[in-house]
Amino acid sequence: MRYVSTRGDAPAVGFEGALLAGLAPDGGLYVPETWPALDRDLHGLDYAETAAAVLAPFTAGALDEAALLAMAKEVYAGFDHPATTPLVQVGPDRWMMELFHGPTLAFKDCAMQLLGRLFETVLARRGERLTIVGATSGDTGAAAVAALAGLESVDVAILHPLDRVSPVQRRQMTTVTAPNVTNIAVQGTFDDCQDLVKAMFADRPFADAMRLGGINSINWARIAAQAVYYAFAATRLQGPVHFVVPTGNFGNVFAGYVAKRLGLPIGRLVVATNVNDILARFFQSGGTYAAEGVQATLSPSMDIQVASNFERALFEAHGRDAAAVRGLMARFKQSRSFTVEADAFAELGRHFGAGRADEAATVARLRWAAANGLGVLDPHTAVGLEVALGLDLDGPVVTLATAHAAKFPAAAEAANLALPPLPASMADLFEREERFTVLANDLDTVEAHIRGAFR
C-alpha cells in the first residue's frame, strides 16, 4: 500500500513513511493511493480481531495481520469494558457507542494506544528516533502522552491552549513526568496550536533536525485505526448504519468515510458541532467554508474553526485533483474562506451531513439524558445526541460517545447534575504535581523550547 499527498507535490510513500512523517512535505495529508476493499467478513470478530482485519489492507508491505493482531490484543486488553466500544440503545433504532473505556477516558485512546505500538515497532526495526509534536484541544494530548510516555525511540511535545482545556484533560497530560514528554501551554486558541504544529513541519531545517512526526489526526495511521469502531458497529447492527459524530477537526468523521470506502454498510456520516460551527455552516450554506472567531464553550474539544482533516474529504470530492485542493487551501490561507464548486459539494453531500447544538440545547440534552436513564454524559456526546435525535433517517443511527463525563465538570455543573467520579486509577489526579511550560504564540519560541527539551 502506498500513500499520496492531497496537495500532489510530495512523492508517494509506503505505510511506514506515512506513519512516521504525519504531514506530507508539501503540507498536504496522506491518503491511500488507491482505496482497498475489505475482502473478509467481520461478523463474529472481537474488537482486536476487527482492528487487525481493518488495518491490514492499509499496512500491506509493512505489517501483516498477525503482527497487527498481537498489538491489538495487547492494547485493547487494557480497556475497562469487555466489548472495548460497547453499544447502548437510547431509543428505537437509536444508539450510542461508548468510546471512552481506554486509559484517558476518551475516544482518542482507541487509536492512540495502537499507534504507540506501531511507532515503537517501526522505529525499533529501522533503528531511528522520532520527535512527535501535536496540538490538542484536550483529549488528543492526554491520549498521546498515555500512549507514548516512556517509549525508547520517541520524544513527545504536546501543545494545548492555555486555560482552554478542562482541568482533568490538562492534568492527564501535565502530571506525566516521563523524560520523553514535554507539555506546552500556548497563549492562544487550539487553532493557534494547530497552526504552530503545521509551521514546525513546514520549517524543513527544524523538522529534519528534530525528525518530526505527528500524532494528531493529520497522521493517516490514526485515521485508519479510528475506522475500526465504525466497522465494529456496522457489523453488529442491521445496516446501512448512520453515524452522528461530535466533530471539530473532521478526523473522527473522516474515519467513518474510510470504513465506508472499505465496503462496510455505512450510510450517512453526520457532523455534530457546537457554536463553533464552521462545518455545519459549510453544509448548510451550499459549500462556503469560512472561519470565524473561536468561542469558548462547555464542549471545549470542539472549539475549533479550522478542521484540518476536511482537506482529505475535499481531495476525494474533487476527484483526487490535488491542484484543486492546493487552490482551495491557498484561498483559505489568504482570506480564511473558500467556496467549493457544485459538483464537489454534491459529492460531499452524498456521504456527509451536519447539525449544530448551541449551549442551551447542550445543557437541555444533558438533563434529558440523566432523566431518561442514560446517566451523566460528557458535553460533546450531548451535542451529538441532540443532533442525532433530530434526524429523520431510516435504520440504525449511532451517536459516538466520545468521552467520560468526569472530564468535564463545568458541563455537569451547568446542567445541575452530580459529576460522576473519576475511576480509581485517577482518584489522586488532582494531588499529582503538574509540569508544563507557558509560551507565547510564537514559532521561534516554541521551537527553541522543544530543541532544549530533547536535544
ChimeraX attribute file (.defattr): number of C-alpha atoms within 10 A of each C-alpha:
attribute: neighborCount
match mode: 1-to-1
recipient: residues
	/A:1	18
	/A:2	20
	/A:3	23
	/A:4	22
	/A:5	26
	/A:6	28
	/A:7	25
	/A:8	20
	/A:9	16
	/A:10	16
	/A:11	12
	/A:12	19
	/A:13	19
	/A:14	18
	/A:15	22
	/A:16	20
	/A:17	16
	/A:18	25
	/A:19	23
	/A:20	24
	/A:21	25
	/A:22	25
	/A:23	26
	/A:24	26
	/A:25	18
	/A:26	16
	/A:27	19
	/A:28	24
	/A:29	26
	/A:30	29
	/A:31	25
	/A:32	20
	/A:33	15
	/A:34	10
	/A:35	13
	/A:36	14
	/A:37	14
	/A:38	17
	/A:39	11
	/A:40	8
	/A:41	11
	/A:42	20
	/A:43	12
	/A:44	11
	/A:45	13
	/A:46	14
	/A:47	24
	/A:48	23
	/A:49	20
	/A:50	22
	/A:51	30
	/A:52	23
	/A:53	24
	/A:54	27
	/A:55	22
	/A:56	22
	/A:57	19
	/A:58	24
	/A:59	21
	/A:60	14
	/A:61	13
	/A:62	14
	/A:63	18
	/A:64	16
	/A:65	18
	/A:66	13
	/A:67	14
	/A:68	22
	/A:69	18
	/A:70	13
	/A:71	21
	/A:72	22
	/A:73	17
	/A:74	14
	/A:75	21
	/A:76	23
	/A:77	14
	/A:78	14
	/A:79	19
	/A:80	14
	/A:81	14
	/A:82	13
	/A:83	15
	/A:84	21
	/A:85	25
	/A:86	17
	/A:87	20
	/A:88	15
	/A:89	13
	/A:90	17
	/A:91	11
	/A:92	9
	/A:93	15
	/A:94	18
	/A:95	23
	/A:96	25
	/A:97	20
	/A:98	24
	/A:99	22
	/A:100	25
	/A:101	24
	/A:102	26
	/A:103	21
	/A:104	28
	/A:105	26
	/A:106	24
	/A:107	25
	/A:108	27
	/A:109	27
	/A:110	29
	/A:111	24
	/A:112	29
	/A:113	26
	/A:114	22
	/A:115	24
	/A:116	22
	/A:117	19
	/A:118	20
	/A:119	21
	/A:120	18
	/A:121	15
	/A:122	18
	/A:123	18
	/A:124	13
	/A:125	9
	/A:126	9
	/A:127	8
	/A:128	12
	/A:129	19
	/A:130	20
	/A:131	22
	/A:132	24
	/A:133	25
	/A:134	24
	/A:135	27
	/A:136	25
	/A:137	28
	/A:138	26
	/A:139	26
	/A:140	26
	/A:141	30
	/A:142	27
	/A:143	28
	/A:144	29
	/A:145	28
	/A:146	20
	/A:147	21
	/A:148	24
	/A:149	19
	/A:150	17
	/A:151	17
	/A:152	13
	/A:153	18
	/A:154	21
	/A:155	26
	/A:156	29
	/A:157	23
	/A:158	27
	/A:159	28
	/A:160	29
	/A:161	25
	/A:162	18
	/A:163	13
	/A:164	22
	/A:165	23
	/A:166	19
	/A:167	16
	/A:168	21
	/A:169	25
	/A:170	26
	/A:171	20
	/A:172	24
	/A:173	28
	/A:174	24
	/A:175	17
	/A:176	22
	/A:177	17
	/A:178	14
	/A:179	13
	/A:180	21
	/A:181	26
	/A:182	25
	/A:183	24
	/A:184	24
	/A:185	21
	/A:186	24
	/A:187	18
	/A:188	17
	/A:189	24
	/A:190	28
	/A:191	22
	/A:192	20
	/A:193	26
	/A:194	23
	/A:195	16
	/A:196	23
	/A:197	24
	/A:198	18
	/A:199	16
	/A:200	20
	/A:201	24
	/A:202	16
	/A:203	14
	/A:204	14
	/A:205	11
	/A:206	16
	/A:207	18
	/A:208	10
	/A:209	11
	/A:210	20
	/A:211	17
	/A:212	24
	/A:213	25
	/A:214	26
	/A:215	28
	/A:216	29
	/A:217	28
	/A:218	24
	/A:219	24
	/A:220	27
	/A:221	28
	/A:222	25
	/A:223	24
	/A:224	24
	/A:225	23
	/A:226	27
	/A:227	26
	/A:228	26
	/A:229	27
	/A:230	26
	/A:231	27
	/A:232	27
	/A:233	22
	/A:234	25
	/A:235	21
	/A:236	13
	/A:237	17
	/A:238	12
	/A:239	17
	/A:240	17
	/A:241	25
	/A:242	25
	/A:243	29
	/A:244	32
	/A:245	30
	/A:246	32
	/A:247	30
	/A:248	27
	/A:249	24
	/A:250	22
	/A:251	25
	/A:252	25
	/A:253	28
	/A:254	25
	/A:255	24
	/A:256	31
	/A:257	23
	/A:258	23
	/A:259	25
	/A:260	21
	/A:261	15
	/A:262	18
	/A:263	14
	/A:264	23
	/A:265	19
	/A:266	23
	/A:267	23
	/A:268	21
	/A:269	25
	/A:270	26
	/A:271	27
	/A:272	30
	/A:273	28
	/A:274	30
	/A:275	18
	/A:276	25
	/A:277	26
	/A:278	22
	/A:279	30
	/A:280	21
	/A:281	19
	/A:282	19
	/A:283	20
	/A:284	13
	/A:285	11
	/A:286	15
	/A:287	20
	/A:288	18
	/A:289	23
	/A:290	18
	/A:291	20
	/A:292	14
	/A:293	10
	/A:294	17
	/A:295	14
	/A:296	16
	/A:297	18
	/A:298	22
	/A:299	25
	/A:300	22
	/A:301	25
	/A:302	28
	/A:303	27
	/A:304	30
	/A:305	23
	/A:306	25
	/A:307	19
	/A:308	20
	/A:309	23
	/A:310	15
	/A:311	21
	/A:312	22
	/A:313	22
	/A:314	22
	/A:315	22
	/A:316	17
	/A:317	21
	/A:318	19
	/A:319	12
	/A:320	19
	/A:321	15
	/A:322	20
	/A:323	15
	/A:324	17
	/A:325	24
	/A:326	20
	/A:327	13
	/A:328	19
	/A:329	19
	/A:330	14
	/A:331	14
	/A:332	17
	/A:333	11
	/A:334	10
	/A:335	11
	/A:336	15
	/A:337	16
	/A:338	20
	/A:339	16
	/A:340	19
	/A:341	13
	/A:342	11
	/A:343	12
	/A:344	17
	/A:345	19
	/A:346	16
	/A:347	16
	/A:348	18
	/A:349	17
	/A:350	12
	/A:351	17
	/A:352	21
	/A:353	18
	/A:354	24
	/A:355	25
	/A:356	22
	/A:357	22
	/A:358	16
	/A:359	17
	/A:360	11
	/A:361	16
	/A:362	28
	/A:363	23
	/A:364	14
	/A:365	24
	/A:366	28
	/A:367	21
	/A:368	17
	/A:369	17
	/A:370	15
	/A:371	11
	/A:372	9
	/A:373	9
	/A:374	15
	/A:375	17
	/A:376	23
	/A:377	27
	/A:378	24
	/A:379	32
	/A:380	30
	/A:381	29
	/A:382	30
	/A:383	32
	/A:384	31
	/A:385	29
	/A:386	25
	/A:387	25
	/A:388	26
	/A:389	16
	/A:390	9
	/A:391	12
	/A:392	8
	/A:393	14
	/A:394	12
	/A:395	16
	/A:396	21
	/A:397	29
	/A:398	28
	/A:399	30
	/A:400	29
	/A:401	30
	/A:402	28
	/A:403	24
	/A:404	25
	/A:405	24
	/A:406	21
	/A:407	27
	/A:408	24
	/A:409	19
	/A:410	17
	/A:411	26
	/A:412	23
	/A:413	12
	/A:414	16
	/A:415	18
	/A:416	12
	/A:417	16
	/A:418	13
	/A:419	19
	/A:420	16
	/A:421	12
	/A:422	16
	/A:423	11
	/A:424	8
	/A:425	9
	/A:426	15
	/A:427	10
	/A:428	10
	/A:429	16
	/A:430	13
	/A:431	10
	/A:432	13
	/A:433	11
	/A:434	16
	/A:435	15
	/A:436	19
	/A:437	13
	/A:438	15
	/A:439	18
	/A:440	14
	/A:441	18
	/A:442	14
	/A:443	17
	/A:444	11
	/A:445	11
	/A:446	21
	/A:447	19
	/A:448	11
	/A:449	16
	/A:450	20
	/A:451	12
	/A:452	9
	/A:453	15
	/A:454	15
	/A:455	7
